[in-house]
Amino acid sequence: MNNNRKIHMNTNHILFVSILFLVPITESASMTKRTPVGVQLVGIYNKLTQNSNTPSTSPAMVRIKTTRETVTGLPWMPQEFLKVPVEVEVLFQAKNLDDKGNPQPYVIHLEEGASHGGICPADKTCVTASIYARQLGDLDAYPETKQTTCISKSVFFIKKGDLISQWQNVMLFLADPDDPTNPVPFKCGLCAWTATHGLWKYDFIDYAPADSKSNAPKITFDKKPTAINNTQELKGLRVIQGQQAWGGGQLPRAYFVHIAHIYNNTPYQILVRRTVRELSAYNFVKIIPPRSIMPFAMIWIPKIADSTIGTPSLDPIQLFVLHKSQSAALPAAFSNIDDVGGTEISPGVTEQEINGAVDSIVQNMTTHAQDLASYNAMIDDLKKDPSTQYIIGKNSYKIFAIKGNTINDPQTICINRCPKDTLEEETIYHNLDSAYHGVLPKYYLRLVINEAQPQNNGDLITFDIANISYETVFES
């Protein structure tokens, strides 16, 4: 191992305990006392126009059935999130008339269910939207309009019921139909959704906020234009909704430190993989699209003994830089996807893993939701066509915590560079501040991935990692 530990990131640290709660001392005890609130409807994105109600000149009315609260705005959000099951009514002035000519509502019924034949993996639950037409007191279903999406089952460890809605949400989209054969006069889309507060309610953001408790600075991103539907241009990094709580389980996990939010401020796809032998149920492979943010990823960092820091191991979090390329000469610092060595990749990244990571994004949103949330182009860009290939950076990286002799020994966080052509790793970041205080994290990590300018040591990316407080993570 190379013991030359180079630090080139933000390392502002301060000792604090963000919030004190009464919590169980052991993780196993907490498992029986914490139960999730359940899936909640956090918003309705109403894009219905007057065209939806031809020949009437009035747009459709959208309302919550139980409260008769009218849905307005793009998107509309209730004062309090609505626990599923929920029914939403869509009322047109000239459609779905009863025998007296009075308009009757279409009813969108949202319910949480089982896995529906394996559509969702074990760490997620299914939410289904079914559409009915209310006529003469009866409900006639349109089975061909049923949609299903997958929502995280992870539970919030610190306080029962509080803030669980950061990752157990669903957003409903409504818009004019683009298919004249559509059985109902609108289309709806269903998507897992991150918290709708603060920064994360925007489609794009151009900065990471400062943290007064940890002294983490504000970071402003280049406002690179991003084409949406080939017409509109928005600036900043795209907020990727519905991908929160990577690996599932109790979060934040006791006796671990966590990467809360990941900012990919590069033109590359970043593949993130965690493979922990003792806790394999919480392993994952995820992909972060270029110029995007994954809020509430909440990735707990595995622990490695100090004596094995520079040796091959499956346990750390691994980061790989991916890029799509025409089948031609490879750019500098890239390698073929099937020609990856290095100390940390065993086995190497495969196209199957990449495709699975893309599928995990799609899993959490229906086709209509992808369209209405303008995710189509992003997802298409992640997929490989016959004329392109994925190539991978010659350097990969591993993130880990240094493990003490007992669970109560404080962790410190490291990042190692793992070059392809050598067995020797180099520690490029070491946060000397202890990572947790008792059962709770002392701080969370904000990870900003930037493009290397210029490329040194084969690095395509650099890391800006900073401590952020509980309040900043959850915007409390």
Protein Blocks (a to p, Z undefined) as FASTA:
>chain_A
ZZbdcdfbdfbdcdddfbacdddfbfklmmmmpccebjcdfbdcdfbdfklmccbfbdcd
dddfklopacedjddddfbdcddddddddddfkgoiafkopacddddddddddeenolac
fkbccddddddddeehiacddfklpccddddfbdcfklghiaklmmmccdddddddfbfk
lmbfcdcdddddddfehjllpfbdcbdcddfklopacdddddddddehhlaccedjddde
hiahihiajdddehiacdfbdcdfbfbdcddddddfklmmlgccddddehiadehklpac
ddddfklmmgccfkbccdddddddddddddehiacfklcgbjklccdddfklmmmmmmmm
mmmocfklmmmnopmmmmmmmpccfkbccdddfbdcdddddddfbfklccddddddddfk
bcbdcdfbdcfbdfbehjbcfbdcddddddddddeehiabdcddddddfklmnoZZ
